[in-house]
Amino acid sequence: MPTVRFPFDAQLVSVRRDVCPGARWDRVLRVWTMSRAEAEIFLTASHARLEYCRSTARITIDDELWVVGFVEGAPRRQEA
């Protein structure tokens, strides 16, 4: 199961609640675990919401860093 980590942002929390109600919080690793389909839907929905709000965020899915939101070329993977 993919692990998803993102900074606290009210918009991202709202998106996660709406599109991934089955996601589970792992206290030890401090990540959300969800299915591959939920992770993809979360990434797409987060990008749409943040683009609409003219905001950006970095979301980590299985150690891959994604830039989403109001940024040229987003959503895109960011090189380490």
C-alpha positions in Angstrom: 0.0 0.0 0.0 1.4 3.4 -0.9 2.3 5.9 1.9 1.4 9.5 1.4 2.8 12.5 3.3 1.9 16.1 2.9 2.3 19.3 5.0 -0.7 20.4 7.1 -2.9 22.5 4.8 -6.6 22.9 5.3 -7.3 22.4 1.6 -5.3 19.1 1.5 -6.9 17.8 4.7 -10.3 18.5 3.1 -9.4 16.8 -0.1 -8.1 13.7 1.8 -11.3 13.5 3.8 -13.5 13.8 0.6 -11.7 11.4 -1.8 -9.9 9.0 0.5 -12.2 8.2 3.5 -10.6 4.8 3.8 -7.0 6.1 4.3 -5.4 5.1 7.6 -3.0 7.2 9.6 0.2 5.5 10.7 1.3 7.2 13.9 4.8 5.7 14.0 5.7 6.6 10.4 3.5 9.8 10.4 2.1 8.9 6.9 -1.3 8.1 5.4 -1.6 4.6 3.9 -4.1 4.2 1.1 -4.6 2.1 -2.0 -2.8 3.0 -5.2 -6.0 4.2 -6.8 -6.8 6.4 -3.8 -3.2 7.9 -3.9 -3.6 8.8 -7.6 -7.1 10.3 -7.0 -5.7 12.2 -4.0 -2.9 13.6 -6.2 -5.2 14.7 -9.0 -7.9 16.2 -6.7 -5.2 18.0 -4.6 -3.7 19.5 -7.7 -7.2 20.7 -8.9 -8.1 22.2 -5.5 -4.7 24.0 -5.0 -4.7 25.3 -8.6 -8.1 26.8 -8.1 -7.0 28.4 -4.8 -3.7 29.6 -6.5 -1.6 27.7 -3.9 1.1 25.0 -4.1 2.2 22.1 -2.1 4.6 19.2 -2.1 3.1 15.7 -1.6 5.3 12.6 -1.1 4.0 9.3 -2.4 6.2 6.3 -1.7 9.3 8.5 -1.5 8.5 10.3 -4.8 8.1 14.1 -4.3 5.3 15.7 -6.4 4.7 19.4 -6.8 1.0 20.2 -7.2 -1.1 23.3 -7.5 -0.6 26.7 -9.1 2.8 26.0 -10.6 3.9 25.8 -14.2 4.0 22.1 -15.3 2.2 20.8 -12.3 1.5 18.1 -11.2 5.1 17.0 -11.7 7.7 15.0 -9.9 10.4 17.0 -8.4 14.0 15.8 -8.6 15.8 15.2 -5.3 
